[in-house]
Amino acid sequence: LNDKRCTIIVGDGISYVKEHKNEYDVVIVDSTDPFSIAEGLFKGNFYRDIYESLTD
């Protein structure tokens, strides 16, 4: 992952994608247990926000 075309973001993914629209070609979500603090990563709103963060 030592490539200038790749950016790794470690943080609150839910908040991040809400604030970054039309910026990414690819978003990879490496989430954990859907019954813990990561529960929001398994909801439709999160995936809508990811869709909106993608470029055309």
C-alpha positions as CSV (number, residue, x, y, z in Angstrom):
1,L,0.0,0.0,0.0
2,N,3.0,2.2,-0.6
3,D,1.4,3.9,-3.6
4,K,0.5,7.6,-3.9
5,R,-2.8,6.6,-5.5
6,C,-3.8,4.7,-2.3
7,T,-5.0,6.5,0.8
8,I,-5.8,4.6,4.0
9,I,-8.1,6.4,6.4
10,V,-8.3,5.1,10.0
11,G,-11.1,6.8,11.9
12,D,-14.9,7.1,12.1
13,G,-15.9,6.0,8.6
14,I,-19.5,7.1,9.1
15,S,-18.5,10.7,9.7
16,Y,-15.8,10.7,7.2
17,V,-17.9,9.7,4.2
18,K,-20.5,12.3,5.1
19,E,-17.9,15.0,4.8
20,H,-16.2,13.8,1.6
21,K,-18.4,13.8,-1.5
22,N,-17.4,12.9,-5.0
23,E,-13.7,12.3,-4.0
24,Y,-13.0,8.6,-4.4
25,D,-12.8,6.0,-7.2
26,V,-13.0,3.1,-4.8
27,V,-14.0,2.7,-1.2
28,I,-13.1,-0.5,0.7
29,V,-14.9,-1.0,4.0
30,D,-13.1,-3.4,6.4
31,S,-15.7,-3.5,9.1
32,T,-16.1,-5.8,12.1
33,D,-19.0,-7.1,14.1
34,P,-22.4,-5.7,13.1
35,F,-23.5,-5.8,16.7
36,S,-20.9,-3.6,18.3
37,I,-19.8,0.0,17.9
38,A,-19.4,-0.7,14.1
39,E,-23.2,-1.3,13.8
40,G,-23.6,1.9,11.7
41,L,-21.3,0.4,9.1
42,F,-24.0,-2.1,8.2
43,K,-26.9,0.4,7.6
44,G,-28.2,1.7,4.4
45,N,-27.5,5.4,5.2
46,F,-23.8,4.6,5.4
47,Y,-23.7,2.9,2.0
48,R,-25.7,5.8,0.5
49,D,-23.0,8.2,1.9
50,I,-20.3,5.9,0.4
51,Y,-22.0,6.1,-3.0
52,E,-22.1,9.8,-2.8
53,S,-18.4,9.9,-1.9
54,L,-17.5,8.1,-5.2
55,T,-16.6,10.0,-8.4
56,D,-18.6,9.4,-11.6
